[in-house]
Each structure stands twice: as C-alpha cells, then as structure tokens.
Amino acid sequence: MAAFLGAHDAGSDVRLASSGSSGAPRAIVRSTGSWVDSFPTVARVCGFGTDSTAWVPGPLSASMNLFAAVLARHTGASLVDTPADATHAFVTPTTLRRSMGSLGGTVVVVAGDRLPRGLADQALEARIEVHHYYGAAELSFVAWGTHADDLRPFPDVDVEVRDGEIWVRTPYLFSRYDGPPGSLRRDGDGFATVGDRGSFDAGVLVVHGREEGVTTGGTTVLVADVEAVLRPHASGELVVVGVPHDELGQVLAVVLSDESDRAAVQAAAREQLGGAHRPRLWLHEPDLPLTDTGKIDRAAVARLVGRRRH
C-alpha cells in the first residue's frame, strides 16, 4: 500500500500480482493513475470520505483489497481491524455471507465474485447498504450496481457484448503483463476483453463467467452458460464443474451451498436445460473451498466432487 502511494507520488508504474478462481498467478503493470483517477467516483457512489473507516479483511495481495486500502489512505479515511469499527467494508460475497451479523449499519462494497440477488436482499434486511461491482485485474472497474443482476457500466466505461463475450473500453486499463501473456485481448477500436461471458440488455450487464468448457458425450458445454440459467433460482452459492465419467468423458455437477435451493434449481434444469447441458450430479457443500483471495476455488470444488463420488 505504501509502495503504491510512493509510486504515485513519483509518477511511476506499479507491478501487481493477481489470481482468479483458478489460482493461476499473473503479474500486471499499471499506472497508479489508472486506479487513482477512479477514486472520486467510487467515493461518491458509496459515500466514502475522510471520516469513513474501512474494514478490508482480505489479503492485500488481491487487487480488489489493495485497491480498497489505497483508496482509504488516499482519501484520508482510516483502516480498522473489525467490522464493528467500520463504516464501510470491502468484501467478497462469501465474506459478506459469513459476516452478515456483524455488518449491520455498514456500507458494504462486494466484489471478487457474483453477488446473488438473494444474498443482497438478506444484507438489506440486516440493515446493510450494499454495492456490488464487476471488474478484472486488467480492466479495473467495468460495471457497478447493487447485485449481480443490476450492474450498469461504470462512468466513462463503454461495454459491448460480442458473441456472448464482454468487451470493454476504459480509461482504467492496465499497461501490460510482466511475464507470460495473460487472457486479455484487444481490438483496433480501444476495446479489450479478458474472456468473460455475459449479456447486455437495456443497459444492464449480466456476467456469466469465463468460457470454461466441459466435454461430455462429445459435446462441449460452456459452464458459464449453464450457471447463467441456474443461478437466478439459488439464494446461496452455486458452482457448476465438470467431473470425469467412464463413458461420457465428463459430466456436469452442481454444488450448492444452501440445500434448500436444490428443488428450485433442479426444476430449472429440467425445464430449461437439455441433453449434455443438464447436470447429472447434485451436491450440497455449505463451506465451499476458497482461494487465498476469498474467491470460490473451482479446481478445489471439482476435486471435492470427485472424492464424494468414490
């Protein structure tokens, strides 16, 4: 955090490490201005100022947490160690769920994964003001709202969805990768994508996830497309993964954090998904494994499903 602020004073770029749900590390280089220039908008939207106190429980190695800590220091706000002392909290959906009882009266900014509408509603009932944003380490902010089905482009950011893939033109773009190339691709008009899939209708962006494919019975199924159908019917967390199958190669498995979601989600699968797109396995896991940055660890979930089958 101090190094970032020092680099900003010196007009130097910074090198940041980031990892997604797969845990695969990558290093990116960005100007400090690509973050700092967005601070006034973020502060205005969530009411963050010099009198604010921020609880940032996740590791600063994650870009969303480092951003929040630098925002606090740059704004003149204070960082605190417990939610009881905070006016604002910057958390993942899982941390919000697990800390709900301690966050009443707090403004919460949720990122790092999708915030389901049901969880956002629970937070509102607990007197928590909820903000949610979608972004990527390379792109910074893309869209902002109150939950995953209420995301609209962040100010000064243009969003397009091309063949189901989210493309963004933004003043907050990173500079380059430091080391092996990552997932970001650019076009000739200033737009870039990290490969996330989604839909964009009436100004609302719905993010489905990365284009992870599962081949079952000779058909490749995009996990993001299946999750997009099932997630609206779950109040808890929902993860779709592919697991090995002796005859079909792989089959789809759904893992739910809330067992009470099973009936509604299975009904949606029967009504809206057919053939290879319909999950074969259904499991309940109240404590889904997480990466060090607080995101659901999909690789660990797949291993968990594999162990449960044997």
Summary of the structure (lengths in Angstrom):
residues: 310
radius of gyration: 19.5
end to end distance: 45.6
largest distance: 61.3
contacts: 1020
relative contact order: 0.12
helix: 31%
strand: 34%
